Amino acid sequence: AARVLQGLGGGGLMTSAFGIMADLFEPRERARYQGYSSAVFTLSSIIGPVAGGIIAQSLGWEYIFLINLPIGVAAIAVLLWQMPHTETGRQPRIDVAGGVLLAACVTGTVYWAENVLNGGFGPAMVYGMPLVIVAALIAFIVVERRAPEPVVPLHLFADRTVALSLLISVVGGISTLGMLNYFALFLQTITSLPPALAGLLFLPSAVGALVGSIGSGNLVSRTGRYKLYPILSMVVGVATMLGFAMVGSATPLWWICVLMFFFSLSIGLQTQTIMVAVQNAAPRQDVGAATGTVTLSRMVGASLGLAINGGLLTAALVRGQAGMPAEQSAQLPQAISSMTPDVMSALPVELHAAVVNVFSSAFASIYYFGAAMFLVGLVCAALMPDVKLAGRDAPKLAGEPDAMPATAAE
């Protein structure tokens, strides 16, 4: 129940923040400010897990929740005192049925994928649950066609920019946010560093996120072109994943820092530019719904990525242990798939090296999968229309698509 409440609040905050910026700024200027917001979001995704681990180890796990209270109070105070109050003059109609059915589709898909990949389902659930998910999806489409204010306006998918952007968001969520949570385990098992020192290797990621988000936002604001940056993001992502697949126990830490920087650079280059593309392509009355759909697509991808990567890692570790010499396997205190970095550090030197090699090969399978996802994203990004955003100082050229009109809030 607490997680549901947290999701309602968190999802509303993310969508509202980008929606407010869409109302305040014209398309070209909006890219700059959404770059700042995307940098904060990406930094939080990177630093949050590391800070949470440090807080949990030093103060206790309760404080990873309690620390949000003073931050939240400060944010509420600023909003109450500084955010202008406006009235739309109408009462929105919440699409409760569509929201419930969409939640059933998303939750069911993630739950099914996680349990199938980890062997947690029997045949009845493996083949039966997809039927339930498809039925919920069909019901969702029927409801959305009739809803006065659908949670996801289906006509958005008729626009090529929106459809490709949502697909990029799902793929990006799988290959970036769905990969990020495994880096801490990867760094501790491969480099044998303690958690605090392994956490320091995330600092280059923070720099990469800032450079990618703020840099691309300012460049889009200056040029009005955004298509190049998702393409660059996917190219950098493919190269970075292939680089991580080659990391082993002998890899120097400086090279891992370089890879961490470029991984987050790839996130920063596409997060806010995709949002700008969708908001520019969506009709004015659907900007809020389109913004929420992009956020949802990214989170669905992240959840699927966590499930898929977890299944790939477990399966690869099981295969790796089965391929070890019998005398080494007999010395293992437990299955490799359930080993923690602390257990690994207590192993004899030769056995520890063998287990590290198994982990290195297992993580390589995840990174090859990530590279494949980035390639899919690259194809989608290349197929996006090359639109020039309108701005006060950039009159529309003949033959160019119309951008979103300026609003009264400007």
Secondary structure by P-SEA (a helix, b strand, c coil): caaaaaaaaaaaaaaaaaaaaaacccaaaaaaaaaaaaaaaaaaaaaaaaaaaaaaacccaaaaaaaaaaaaaaaaaaaaccbbbbbccbbbbbaaaaaaaaaaaaaaaaaaaaaaaaccccccccccaaaaaaaaaaaaaaaaaccccccccccccccaaaaaaaaaaaaaaaaccccccaaaaaaaaaacccaaaaaaaaaaaaaaaaaaaaaaaaaaaaccccaaaaaaaaaaaaaaaaaaaaccccccaaaaaaaaaaaaaaaaacaaaaaaaaaaaccccaaaaaaaaaaaaaaaaaaaaaaaaaaaaaaaaaaaaaaccaaaaaacccccccccaaaaaaccaaaaaaaaaaaaaaaaaaaaaaaaaaaaaaaaaaaccbbbbbcccccccccccccccccccc
